[in-house]
Amino acid sequence: MIEDAVARIQAIEQQLTQKTRRQLQARLTIRGCLKELRHISGHHSLASAQEAEIRPAH
């Protein structure tokens, strides 16, 4: 789910090719969102891996 959001946001960012102040600000905001989503995704993946290690195998 997060990977889909990252892909969609990256597509939007790539559409912002002009160098107006407003578009540069939008790109910075989008990059911040991408960074946060990747951070959340990394923590989610790490937590899932840790849970798998902790759970007893059946």
N, C-alpha and C positions, 0 to 999 in steps of 0.2 A: 504494500500500500504506500509506504513512504517512498519507495523507489519510483512508483508511478508519479507521485507528486513532484519528486526531483526532476524527472524527465520532462514533465509539463512546464515546470518553472524554467528549466534550462531553455526550452523552446521559446518561451516568451522573452527571455533575456536575449537570445540570439536575434530576435526580431527588432530589438532596439539598437539600431545601427547608427542613428544620427548622434551628433555631439551637442545637442542642446542641453542647457543646464538641467532642465526638467527630466530629460531622458537619462542623463548621467546619474541624477539622483535616484531615478527609478531603478537603474541597473545596480546601484549600490544597495538599495533596499532589497532587491531580488537576490543579490549575492549573499546578503546577510541571512535571508530566509533559507537559501540553499545550505549555507554553512550550518545553521541551526538544525535543519532537517537531517543533514548528514551526521551531525553530532548525536541527535536523537536515535537515528538508525544504528549508529555504531554502538551506543549504549544498549539498545534493544538487542542487537545481535550478540553483544558480549554477555548480557544478562541471560539470554536464551542458552548460550553455550555453557555458562556457569551452572544454570539449572540442570542441564543435561548431565553435567559432571556430578552434581550432588545427588540426583535421583538414583535410587537403586535400580539396577538392571533386572528386568523380569523375564 
